[in-house]
Amino acid sequence: MKHIKNWRFSFLIIYLLLFVTLLFPSSALAREAEVEDTVGQGETLDQSLVMYGREVVMDGVINGDLLAVGNRVTINGDINGSLVVIGQNVNLNGTITGSSYIGALNMIMGPEANAARDLYFIGASLETQDGSSIDRDLHAVSLEADLSGTVGQEVDTLVGPVHLIQILYDYMLDQGWLSQPLKFDFPWFQRGFERQAIPGLAFGLPTFQNFMFHTANSASYSEFRDQSSKQAGTIDVERLKQWAVPLLRNLVALLILGLLVLWLLPAQLSFAGEQVRKNPWRSLLTGLLVFVIGWFAALLALLIILALAIFFYWASLPNLGFLTGTIGLSTLGIALSIFWLDIVFFSKIVVAFLCGSLFFKRFLPKYAHRRIWPFLAGVIVYALLASIPYLGWLVAILATFLGLGAIWKLSSMRKQPEVQV
């Protein structure tokens, strides 16, 4: 009954907020919001604007927020506010003083484009050309990315399988596995297909010794990477740093989040690990489906939220449209953040804890009942395996899908597992 009362109270508060928002007069900017498809060069609009059409062009100045929806969206002017765009092809060449939220198949930031705050992107291809700038953070989920511009602070991107395939293809050329480059017309592989195979390299993955040290056997590989020749057997400090720093960052993040899960949700962590042990293939397939469908569901939710916001603006309810967009995008952002944490960290924590528990039960049963030691051992071993060049990505993918499947099974249960005393 207490939970029901809390939900009723929350619903009442939300209803009152909506009522108060719609009761009071709209602001001047919101009342003057209009729907257009073109803003000509030299035009200055002191209002928020909704632009909709097959081809949307904004060459003027907007002193307010802009919501643009179209097949082809081109922003050449300046926006003194936030920007929300959804379209097939988006070209950004102007200045945006607020945050930018863009969902598109292809997006290009021209050399004169500037985003004064954060830029959020979800789509198939993202390109920031030389000269473009993002003053704060870049958050992107894309199948392919070419980032040549500058970012003032953090770059948080999730690049999909296309980039991974290109890396594998380039490595096959480097190793001489292909007698000649393949010829395809995919734009995201163009640079890789134009490269030439490197002769004289042995078939097989580089060993840890060749990765960390310069030896006579790795001379061709080192020369290809444009590195100066060093005495055989000497440690390459730069390569060591490139390997160790990401390893330590990954390890610290997994340890911090894993210890929190182990402290707050120990029974759920054990149950998720048991699901992977009992049904590994089902967990793997479920995790793959959750990964693929999750991104499509997020894109569909984004489209629905934007469609509702546009409808309310069109129906002369700008406040309700703004509130729908704000609450909807905020909720979607929180859901995507949780989904991203599940993919990047929590799925690995589940698999690492399971592997550590199985090892301790088999070889050190005396300490198996203490969850902390299996967890630490599993996380350390996973971090080391995931750091192996050209092989760690396979370990990470398997752990991600297995862990996601187990987490989905856990979240779909009506009754959560409890700690056994």
C-alpha positions as CSV (number, residue, x, y, z in Angstrom):
1,M,0.0,0.0,0.0
2,K,2.9,2.3,0.7
3,H,4.2,2.0,-2.9
4,I,0.8,2.6,-4.3
5,K,0.4,5.8,-2.2
6,N,3.8,7.0,-3.4
7,W,2.9,6.4,-7.0
8,R,-0.4,8.3,-6.6
9,F,1.4,11.2,-4.9
10,S,4.0,11.4,-7.7
11,F,1.2,11.2,-10.4
12,L,-0.6,14.0,-8.6
13,I,2.5,16.2,-8.5
14,I,3.1,15.7,-12.2
15,Y,-0.5,16.5,-13.0
16,L,-0.4,19.7,-11.0
17,L,2.9,20.8,-12.7
18,L,1.3,20.2,-16.1
19,F,-1.8,22.1,-15.1
20,V,0.1,25.1,-13.8
21,T,2.3,25.1,-16.9
22,L,-0.7,25.3,-19.2
23,L,-2.6,27.7,-17.0
24,F,-0.2,30.6,-17.1
25,P,0.4,32.6,-20.3
26,S,3.2,31.4,-22.6
27,S,6.4,33.3,-22.8
28,A,6.9,35.7,-25.8
29,L,9.3,33.3,-27.5
30,A,7.0,30.3,-27.1
31,R,3.9,32.2,-28.3
32,E,5.7,33.3,-31.4
33,A,7.0,29.8,-32.3
34,E,6.3,29.2,-36.0
35,V,6.6,26.3,-38.5
36,E,8.7,27.0,-41.7
37,D,11.0,25.1,-44.0
38,T,13.4,27.9,-45.1
39,V,15.0,30.8,-43.4
40,G,16.8,33.0,-46.0
41,Q,20.2,34.6,-45.7
42,G,20.0,37.9,-43.8
43,E,16.8,37.0,-41.9
44,T,16.8,37.4,-38.2
45,L,14.1,35.8,-36.1
46,D,13.7,36.6,-32.4
47,Q,11.7,33.5,-31.6
48,S,11.9,29.7,-31.3
49,L,11.3,28.0,-34.6
50,V,10.1,24.6,-35.9
51,M,11.3,23.8,-39.4
52,Y,9.7,20.9,-41.3
53,G,9.9,19.9,-45.0
54,R,11.6,17.6,-47.5
55,E,14.5,20.0,-47.7
56,V,15.1,22.3,-44.7
57,V,17.5,25.2,-45.1
58,M,18.4,27.7,-42.4
59,D,20.8,30.5,-43.6
60,G,19.7,33.3,-41.3
61,V,19.9,33.9,-37.5
62,I,17.5,32.5,-34.9
63,N,17.5,34.0,-31.4
64,G,15.9,31.0,-29.8
65,D,15.7,27.2,-30.1
66,L,15.4,25.4,-33.4
67,L,13.6,22.1,-34.1
68,A,14.3,20.9,-37.6
69,V,12.8,17.8,-39.3
70,G,13.4,16.8,-42.9
71,N,15.0,14.6,-45.5
72,R,17.9,17.0,-46.0
73,V,18.6,19.6,-43.3
74,T,21.2,22.3,-43.9
75,I,22.2,24.7,-41.1
76,N,24.4,27.5,-42.5
77,G,23.2,30.3,-40.1
78,D,23.6,31.0,-36.4
79,I,21.3,29.7,-33.7
80,N,21.4,31.5,-30.3
81,G,19.8,28.6,-28.5
82,S,19.6,24.8,-28.6
83,L,19.3,22.7,-31.8
84,V,17.2,19.5,-32.3
85,V,17.5,17.9,-35.7
86,I,16.1,14.6,-37.1
87,G,16.6,13.8,-40.8
88,Q,18.4,11.7,-43.3
89,N,21.3,13.9,-44.3
90,V,22.3,16.8,-42.0
91,N,24.9,19.4,-42.9
92,L,25.9,21.8,-40.1
93,N,28.0,24.9,-41.1
94,G,26.8,27.5,-38.6
95,T,27.2,28.4,-34.9
96,I,25.0,26.9,-32.2
97,T,25.3,28.6,-28.8
98,G,23.3,25.9,-27.0
99,S,23.4,22.1,-26.9
100,S,22.8,20.2,-30.1
101,Y,20.7,16.9,-30.3
102,I,20.9,15.3,-33.8
103,G,19.5,12.0,-35.1
104,A,20.4,11.4,-38.7
105,L,21.6,8.8,-41.2
106,N,24.5,11.0,-42.2
107,M,25.8,14.1,-40.5
108,I,28.6,16.4,-41.6
109,M,30.0,19.3,-39.6
110,G,31.6,21.7,-42.0
111,P,34.9,23.6,-41.4
112,E,33.0,26.6,-40.2
113,A,30.6,24.8,-37.8
114,N,30.8,25.5,-34.1
115,A,28.9,24.0,-31.2
116,A,29.4,26.1,-28.2
117,R,28.1,23.4,-25.8
118,D,27.6,19.6,-25.9
119,L,26.7,17.8,-29.1
120,Y,24.7,14.5,-29.0
121,F,24.4,12.4,-32.2
122,I,22.9,9.0,-33.0
123,G,22.9,7.7,-36.6
124,A,24.9,5.8,-39.2
125,S,27.7,8.2,-40.1
126,L,29.3,11.1,-38.3
127,E,31.9,13.4,-39.9
128,T,33.5,16.4,-38.3
129,Q,35.7,18.2,-40.9
130,D,38.9,20.0,-40.2
131,G,38.2,23.4,-38.8
132,S,34.9,22.4,-37.1
133,S,34.8,22.7,-33.3
134,I,32.8,21.5,-30.3
135,D,33.6,23.6,-27.3
136,R,32.4,21.1,-24.7
137,D,31.6,17.3,-25.0
138,L,30.8,15.1,-28.0
139,H,28.5,12.1,-27.3
140,A,27.8,9.9,-30.3
141,V,26.5,6.5,-31.2
142,S,27.3,5.8,-34.8
143,L,28.2,3.0,-37.2
144,E,31.0,5.0,-38.6
145,A,32.8,8.2,-37.6
146,D,35.5,10.4,-39.1
147,L,36.4,13.0,-36.4
148,S,38.8,15.6,-37.8
149,G,37.5,18.6,-35.9
150,T,38.4,19.8,-32.4
151,V,36.5,18.9,-29.2
152,G,37.1,21.1,-26.2
153,Q,36.5,18.4,-23.5
154,E,35.5,14.8,-23.6
155,V,34.7,12.5,-26.6
156,D,32.3,9.8,-25.7
157,T,31.6,7.7,-28.8
158,L,30.3,4.2,-29.5
159,V,31.3,3.3,-33.0
160,G,29.7,0.2,-34.5
161,P,30.9,-2.8,-36.4
162,V,31.8,-1.0,-39.6
163,H,34.9,0.6,-38.0
164,L,35.8,-2.7,-36.4
165,I,35.6,-4.5,-39.8
166,Q,37.8,-1.8,-41.3
167,I,40.4,-2.3,-38.6
168,L,40.4,-6.0,-39.2
169,Y,40.7,-5.5,-43.0
170,D,43.6,-3.1,-42.5
171,Y,45.4,-5.6,-40.3
172,M,44.9,-8.3,-42.9
173,L,46.6,-6.0,-45.4
174,D,49.4,-5.3,-43.0
175,Q,50.1,-8.9,-42.4
176,G,50.1,-9.8,-46.1
177,W,47.1,-12.1,-45.8
178,L,45.5,-10.6,-48.9
179,S,47.5,-10.6,-52.1
180,Q,45.8,-7.4,-53.3
181,P,43.3,-4.9,-51.8
182,L,39.6,-5.6,-52.3
183,K,37.5,-3.2,-54.4
184,F,34.2,-2.1,-52.9
185,D,32.2,1.1,-53.1
186,F,31.4,1.5,-49.4
187,P,32.5,5.0,-48.5
188,W,33.5,4.1,-45.0
189,F,36.0,1.6,-46.3
190,Q,37.5,3.8,-48.9
191,R,40.7,4.6,-47.1
192,G,41.3,1.0,-46.1
193,F,40.8,-0.4,-49.6
194,E,43.2,2.1,-51.1
195,R,46.0,0.8,-49.0
196,Q,48.5,-1.7,-50.3
197,A,49.4,-5.0,-48.6
198,I,52.7,-5.2,-46.8
199,P,54.9,-8.0,-48.1
200,G,57.2,-10.1,-45.9
201,L,55.0,-10.3,-42.8
202,A,54.3,-13.7,-41.2
203,F,50.8,-15.2,-41.1
204,G,49.5,-15.0,-37.5
205,L,48.7,-12.5,-34.8
206,P,51.6,-10.6,-33.2
207,T,52.9,-12.1,-30.0
208,F,53.1,-10.2,-26.7
209,Q,56.9,-9.9,-27.1
210,N,56.6,-8.3,-30.6
211,F,53.9,-6.0,-29.2
212,M,55.9,-4.8,-26.3
213,F,59.5,-5.1,-27.6
214,H,61.3,-4.4,-30.8
215,T,63.0,-7.6,-32.1
216,A,64.6,-8.6,-35.4
217,N,61.4,-10.6,-36.3
218,S,59.2,-7.5,-36.0
219,A,61.4,-5.2,-38.0
220,S,59.0,-5.0,-41.0
221,Y,56.1,-4.3,-38.7
222,S,57.9,-1.6,-36.8
223,E,59.0,0.0,-40.0
224,F,55.4,0.0,-41.3
225,R,54.4,1.9,-38.2
226,D,57.0,4.6,-38.9
227,Q,58.9,3.9,-35.7
228,S,62.6,4.5,-35.4
229,S,64.8,1.4,-35.2
230,K,65.9,0.5,-31.7
231,Q,68.2,-2.1,-30.2
232,A,66.7,-5.6,-30.2
233,G,65.2,-6.5,-26.8
234,T,64.7,-2.9,-25.5
235,I,61.4,-1.9,-24.0
236,D,59.2,0.4,-26.1
237,V,58.0,2.7,-23.4
238,E,55.4,4.4,-25.7
239,R,53.8,1.0,-26.6
240,L,53.9,0.0,-23.0
241,K,52.0,3.2,-22.0
242,Q,49.5,2.7,-24.8
243,W,48.8,-0.8,-23.5
244,A,48.9,-0.1,-19.8
245,V,46.9,3.1,-19.4
246,P,43.7,1.8,-21.0
247,L,44.1,-1.4,-19.1
248,L,44.3,0.4,-15.8
249,R,41.4,2.7,-16.6
250,N,39.2,-0.3,-17.6
251,L,40.2,-2.2,-14.5
252,V,39.6,0.7,-12.1
253,A,36.1,1.4,-13.6
254,L,35.2,-2.3,-13.4
255,L,36.4,-2.6,-9.8
256,I,34.5,0.5,-8.6
257,L,31.2,-0.4,-10.2
258,G,31.6,-4.1,-9.5
259,L,32.2,-3.5,-5.8
260,L,29.1,-1.3,-5.6
261,V,27.1,-4.1,-7.3
262,L,28.6,-6.7,-5.0
263,W,27.7,-4.6,-1.9
264,L,24.2,-3.5,-2.9
265,L,23.0,-6.4,-5.1
266,P,25.0,-9.5,-4.2
267,A,22.1,-12.0,-4.8
268,Q,21.2,-10.5,-8.2
269,L,24.9,-10.7,-9.3
270,S,25.1,-14.4,-8.2
271,F,21.8,-15.1,-10.0
272,A,22.9,-13.4,-13.2
273,G,26.1,-15.4,-13.2
274,E,24.2,-18.7,-12.7
275,Q,22.0,-17.9,-15.7
276,V,25.2,-17.6,-17.9
277,R,26.5,-20.9,-16.4
278,K,23.2,-22.9,-16.9
279,N,22.2,-21.5,-20.3
280,P,25.2,-20.0,-22.0
281,W,23.8,-20.2,-25.6
282,R,20.5,-18.8,-24.5
283,S,22.2,-15.9,-22.7
284,L,24.4,-15.2,-25.7
285,L,21.5,-15.1,-28.1
286,T,19.3,-13.0,-25.7
287,G,22.2,-10.6,-25.2
288,L,22.6,-10.1,-28.9
289,L,18.9,-9.5,-29.4
290,V,18.9,-7.0,-26.5
291,F,21.9,-5.2,-27.9
292,V,20.3,-4.8,-31.4
293,I,16.7,-4.2,-30.4
294,G,17.7,-1.8,-27.6
295,W,19.3,0.7,-30.0
296,F,16.3,0.4,-32.4
297,A,13.9,0.9,-29.5
298,A,15.8,4.0,-28.4
299,L,15.7,5.5,-32.0
300,L,11.9,4.7,-32.2
301,A,11.3,6.4,-28.8
302,L,13.3,9.4,-30.0
303,L,11.1,9.7,-33.1
304,I,7.9,9.4,-31.0
305,I,9.0,12.1,-28.6
306,L,10.0,14.5,-31.4
307,A,6.8,13.8,-33.2
308,L,4.7,14.6,-30.2
309,A,6.7,17.8,-29.5
310,I,6.2,18.9,-33.1
311,F,2.5,18.1,-33.0
312,F,2.0,20.2,-29.8
313,Y,3.9,23.1,-31.4
314,W,1.7,22.8,-34.5
315,A,-1.4,22.7,-32.3
316,S,-0.5,26.0,-30.7
317,L,0.5,24.4,-27.4
318,P,4.2,25.3,-27.3
319,N,4.6,24.9,-23.6
320,L,3.2,21.4,-23.7
321,G,5.4,20.6,-26.7
322,F,8.5,21.9,-24.8
323,L,7.6,20.0,-21.7
324,T,7.0,16.8,-23.7
325,G,10.3,17.2,-25.4
326,T,12.2,18.0,-22.3
327,I,10.8,15.3,-20.1
328,G,10.8,12.7,-22.9
329,L,14.4,13.4,-24.0
330,S,15.6,13.5,-20.3
331,T,13.9,10.1,-19.6
332,L,15.3,8.7,-22.8
333,G,18.8,9.9,-21.9
334,I,18.6,8.3,-18.5
335,A,17.5,5.0,-20.1
336,L,20.2,5.1,-22.7
337,S,22.8,5.8,-19.9
338,I,21.7,2.7,-18.0
339,F,21.7,0.7,-21.2
340,W,25.2,1.9,-22.0
341,L,26.4,1.1,-18.5
342,D,25.0,-2.4,-18.9
343,I,26.8,-2.9,-22.2
344,V,30.2,-1.4,-21.2
345,F,30.5,-2.4,-17.6
346,F,27.8,-4.5,-15.9
347,S,27.7,-7.3,-18.5
348,K,31.5,-7.7,-18.0
349,I,31.1,-7.7,-14.2
350,V,28.6,-10.6,-14.4
351,V,30.8,-12.8,-16.5
352,A,34.0,-11.9,-14.6
353,F,32.3,-12.8,-11.3
354,L,31.0,-16.1,-12.7
355,C,34.5,-17.0,-14.0
356,G,36.1,-16.1,-10.7
357,S,33.5,-18.1,-8.7
358,L,34.0,-21.2,-10.9
359,F,37.8,-21.0,-10.5
360,F,37.6,-20.7,-6.7
361,K,35.0,-23.5,-6.4
362,R,37.3,-25.8,-8.5
363,F,40.7,-24.9,-7.1
364,L,40.2,-22.9,-3.9
365,P,36.9,-24.1,-2.3
366,K,37.9,-22.8,1.1
367,Y,37.6,-19.2,-0.1
368,A,34.8,-19.7,-2.6
369,H,32.0,-18.5,-0.2
370,R,33.7,-15.1,0.1
371,R,32.4,-13.2,-2.9
372,I,35.1,-10.5,-2.9
373,W,38.0,-12.8,-3.9
374,P,36.3,-14.5,-6.8
375,F,35.2,-11.1,-8.0
376,L,38.6,-9.5,-7.8
377,A,40.2,-12.5,-9.6
378,G,37.6,-12.6,-12.3
379,V,37.8,-8.8,-13.0
380,I,41.6,-8.8,-13.2
381,V,41.7,-11.8,-15.5
382,Y,39.1,-10.3,-17.8
383,A,40.8,-6.9,-18.0
384,L,44.1,-8.6,-19.0
385,L,42.4,-10.8,-21.6
386,A,40.5,-7.8,-23.0
387,S,43.8,-5.9,-23.4
388,I,45.3,-8.5,-25.7
389,P,45.8,-6.9,-29.1
390,Y,43.4,-8.0,-31.9
391,L,41.9,-10.7,-29.6
392,G,40.6,-8.7,-26.7
393,W,37.7,-7.3,-28.7
394,L,36.4,-10.9,-29.2
395,V,36.5,-11.5,-25.4
396,A,34.7,-8.2,-24.8
397,I,32.0,-9.0,-27.3
398,L,31.3,-12.5,-25.8
399,A,31.3,-11.1,-22.3
400,T,28.9,-8.3,-23.4
401,F,26.3,-10.5,-25.0
402,L,26.5,-13.2,-22.2
403,G,26.1,-10.6,-19.5
404,L,23.4,-8.7,-21.3
405,G,21.4,-11.9,-21.7
406,A,21.7,-12.6,-18.0
407,I,20.8,-9.1,-17.0
408,W,17.7,-9.2,-19.2
409,K,16.6,-12.5,-17.5
410,L,17.2,-10.9,-14.1
411,S,15.2,-7.7,-14.9
412,S,12.3,-9.7,-16.3
413,M,11.8,-11.6,-13.1
414,R,8.8,-10.6,-11.0
415,K,10.4,-11.7,-7.8
416,Q,14.0,-10.7,-7.3
417,P,16.4,-13.2,-5.7
418,E,17.3,-12.6,-2.0
419,V,20.6,-13.1,-0.2
420,Q,20.8,-16.5,1.5
421,V,21.9,-16.3,5.1
